[in-house]
């Protein structure tokens, strides 16, 4: 497993959930495991709560699953091309669909653990499965369709 987060290898990443260039974001850090999956850990802050303040907000959970999965798709694209993650030309992906299954409430006072892996390769990108756990229990499962987008979509070329 690399010591450098996937998000820190991807240029121009201003994403709210995982962008290192977004100071107001969640700053999620994902790491490639070397076995076809990636892992991340996230510690909720008090303002990430839901109506009952001892549980994490469902939108925060969805954002974590979405961002972790999209960064996993980006890493997979580089590795499928036998290139270093973040090398040029850059590969970018956007969420085509996001499905979240909430299994049980997620406690605020626990480290959240995410694991994502590519479940299928499709014409425009990847399908991914992501599991979010806390205190050793599965809390949410996500299915993400990651679609490759151009640098023009990113606003980097016109």
C-alpha positions in Angstrom: 0.0 0.0 0.0 1.3 3.4 -1.0 1.9 6.2 1.6 0.6 8.8 -0.9 -3.2 9.2 -1.0 -4.9 8.7 -4.4 -6.4 12.2 -4.1 -2.9 13.7 -3.7 -1.8 12.1 -7.0 -4.6 13.4 -9.1 -4.1 16.9 -10.5 -6.7 19.7 -10.2 -8.8 17.9 -7.5 -11.1 20.5 -5.9 -13.8 18.0 -4.9 -15.7 18.8 -1.7 -15.4 15.2 -0.5 -11.8 14.4 -1.4 -10.1 17.3 -3.0 -6.8 18.3 -1.4 -7.3 21.8 -3.0 -10.7 22.3 -1.2 -9.9 23.7 2.3 -13.6 23.6 3.3 -14.1 20.0 2.2 -14.0 16.6 3.9 -10.5 15.9 2.8 -11.0 12.1 2.5 -7.7 10.2 1.8 -7.9 6.9 -0.1 -5.1 4.4 -0.5 -4.6 1.7 -3.1 -4.0 -1.7 -1.4 -2.3 -3.4 -4.3 -4.9 -6.1 -4.5 -7.4 -4.3 -6.7 -9.1 -2.4 -3.9 -8.6 0.9 -2.0 -9.2 1.8 1.6 -9.9 5.0 3.5 -10.5 6.1 7.0 -12.5 9.1 8.0 -13.2 10.6 11.5 -16.4 12.6 11.6 -16.4 16.1 13.0 -19.3 17.3 15.2 -20.9 19.2 12.2 -21.2 16.0 10.2 -24.0 14.8 12.4 -27.6 14.0 11.5 -30.7 15.2 13.4 -29.8 12.9 16.3 -26.3 14.2 16.9 -24.8 10.8 17.8 -25.1 9.6 14.1 -23.4 10.7 10.9 -25.5 12.5 8.3 -26.6 10.3 5.4 -25.4 12.9 2.9 -21.9 12.8 4.3 -21.9 9.0 4.1 -23.0 9.2 0.4 -20.3 11.8 -0.3 -17.6 9.6 1.3 -18.7 6.5 -0.7 -19.0 8.5 -3.9 -15.6 10.2 -3.6 -13.8 7.0 -2.5 -15.3 5.1 -5.4 -14.5 7.7 -8.0 -10.8 7.9 -6.9 -10.7 4.1 -7.0 -11.9 4.2 -10.6 -9.3 6.8 -11.5 -6.5 4.6 -9.9 -7.9 1.6 -11.8 -7.8 3.4 -15.1 -4.1 4.3 -14.7 -3.2 0.8 -13.6 -5.2 -0.7 -16.5 -2.9 1.4 -18.8 0.1 0.2 -16.8 0.9 3.8 -15.8 1.7 5.5 -12.5 -1.4 7.0 -10.9 -1.6 10.7 -11.7 0.8 10.6 -14.7 0.0 12.4 -17.9 -2.3 12.3 -19.8 -4.6 12.7 -16.8 -7.7 10.5 -16.4 -10.9 11.9 -14.8 -14.2 10.3 -13.9 -17.6 11.6 -12.8 -20.4 9.8 -11.1 -22.9 8.4 -13.6 -25.0 6.9 -10.9 -24.8 6.4 -7.1 -26.9 3.9 -5.1 -26.6 3.8 -1.3 -28.0 1.1 0.9 -28.0 2.3 4.5 -27.7 -0.8 6.7 -27.6 0.7 10.2 -26.9 4.1 11.8 -23.3 5.2 11.7 -22.0 6.5 15.0 -20.3 9.9 15.2 -17.7 8.7 17.8 -16.1 6.0 15.5 -13.5 6.0 12.7 -15.3 5.2 9.5 -13.6 2.6 7.3 -14.3 2.4 3.6 -13.2 -0.2 1.1 -13.9 0.0 -2.6 -13.2 -2.2 -5.6 -14.0 -2.4 -9.3 -16.8 -4.9 -9.8 -17.0 -4.5 -13.6 -15.5 -2.6 -16.5 -18.0 -0.9 -18.8 -17.6 0.9 -22.1 -17.4 4.4 -20.5 -15.7 3.4 -17.3 -16.2 1.2 -14.2 -18.8 -0.1 -11.8 -17.7 -0.1 -8.2 -18.8 -1.5 -4.9 -18.0 0.3 -1.7 -18.5 -0.7 1.9 -18.5 1.7 4.8 -18.0 0.2 8.3 -17.7 1.5 11.8 -16.9 -0.4 15.0 -16.5 -3.5 13.0 -20.1 -3.4 11.6 -21.2 -2.7 8.1 -23.1 0.6 8.0 -23.7 1.4 4.3 -23.0 -0.1 0.9 -22.6 1.9 -2.3 -22.7 1.0 -5.9 -21.2 3.6 -8.2 -21.0 4.0 -11.9 -17.9 5.9 -12.7 -17.8 7.5 -16.2 -14.6 8.7 -17.8 -14.8 12.4 -18.7 -12.5 14.7 -20.8 -10.2 17.4 -19.6 -12.7 19.8 -21.3 -15.3 18.6 -18.8 -12.9 19.5 -16.0 -12.5 23.0 -17.5 -8.8 22.4 -18.3 -9.1 22.7 -22.1 -11.5 24.5 -24.2 
